[in-house]
Amino acid sequence: MRRSLPSWIKWSGLILFASFVVWGCRNYSVIGPAKVATVSVTESASTKKFRDRCGTRKVGESEADAIQKAVRDHISRLNAQGKTVVPGGVVNVYFHVINNGTRLANGDVTSQMISNQMAVLNAAYTITGWSFNLVAVDRTTNADWYTMAIGSAEEVAAKAALHRGTAQDLNIYTANIGQGLLGWSTFPSDYKQNGSYDGVVVLFSSLPGGDAAPYNLGDTATHEVGHWMGLYHTFQGSCSAKNDYVDDTPAEDSPAFGCPEGRDSCPNRDGLDPIHNFMDYTNDDCMFEFTDGQNDRVDAQFTTYRYGR
């Protein structure tokens, strides 16, 4: 005959089982989400470090309007002479590596990284008809210049000593710029005021193979060269009608980070945010386009402010 277990054993077993279930649920609810939260914080921190990203100055509306007028007037004069806007061309590049010692960790980027950066630039600008030809690389060890800030005496000194070529030539400077920035640039219209200050500065670790992930595929230089060619950020004028002064880039209220597909920060304007445009703030692997309007603007700006200077 089969004996039943005493009631106290049954209740003890049930209590033990219930305690195990409760313990498991509590640990799942605490440990599970906690791990996810940690991962989320870590991922966002990688982009938050460079939240400001680009230090290129914002051009005010009155100045931007004046530049628009100057470009229109210049092109009108060319047309009257039977000339047209230059539709692309080859830009000579002088690459200045500013380091704090002869190691990659000290900013002394390799020749292969520079070569890869040039390849990234040329691939990005193929659609515009512009290409970039590396003509010289120099390396300078200077602790003060290595950590230069935008507009600082160190930046001015470095550029005054290293800048080469004319308004048509691109000077790229790499350094450990800090301040949460990946780079900055001058605009074509700035050249007349101070030619030796002209050029692009980028964080050395943003070059292809650097460790500034997710901004280490070389498109910081693509972005900054866009400014050097005369382009504004896609969010320049927020949701205003003028926005970035390019008709075919949808209006964008603020910079986009990561790669937020379907983002629409200006719902009352046509089109989703141009998150894949090189002039936004998204991750390098999210960027892959310039528009026809941006191409036209680059040609007009270069023709007006860089040729013949």
C-alpha positions, 0 to 999 in steps of 0.5 A: 500500500502506498503511503502519502507524505506527511502534510508538513513535508508537502507544505515545506516543498511548496514553500521552497518551490515558491521561494525559488520561483520568486527568487528567479523572477526577482533576479531576472527582473533586476539582472536582466534589465540591468545588463541591458541598461549597462549595454545601452549606456556603454553604446550611447557613451561612444557617441556621447563622447563626440556629441558636439562632433563638428566645431565648424562655425555656424554661418548666420542667416545674414552672412549666408544670404550675403554669400548667396548673393555674392555667388549669384553675382559672380556667376552672372558675371561669368555668364556674361563673359561666356563662361560657366561654373567649374563642374568639378576638378582635382584638388591637391591635398597637403596632409599635415600630421601633428603628433606628440611622438612617433607612435600611433597612440601619440597621433603619428598616423601611418601612411596606410591610414592616410592612403585609406583616408584619401580613398574614402574622400575620393569614393565619397566625392565621386558623384560630385565630379571632384577628386583629391590628389595627395601631393605631400605629407609632413609630420610635426612633433609639437605637444602644444599643437597636438592638443590645439583647440579651435581658434586657439593660438596653437592652431593659428601657429600650426597653420601659419607654419605648415599651410601650403598651396593656394585657395584651390589646395586642401590642407588637412591637419590631424591632431588630438584635438579633444573638446568632444570634437572630431574636426572643423573646417573653414569655408571658401568665403573665409579664405580672403580674410586669412588664407593661411588659416584655410583648411580642415582639422580632424581628430587623428583617430577618426581616420580609417583604422583609428579607434574613434568608433563609430567615427573611425571610417574616415567620414569625419574628413568627408564631412569637414571637406564638405564645409571646406567646399561650401556646404552647411550642416543639413540642420543649419536652419532647422525647419526653416524654408532656407534650411541649409540653402540646398533645395533637395536636402530635406529640412532637419531640426537638429543633428541626428546621431547613430543611424535613426531610420525614419526620423522626421524632426520637421513633420510639417516639411516634406521628406524624412531627415537626411540621416545618410547625408555626409553633412549630418552627424550620424555614424560613419557607416550610416553616411553615404550621400551628397545630393545633386543640389549640394553638388551644384552648391560646391561647384558654385562656391568653389568657382566663386571663392577658390578659383583664381585666388 
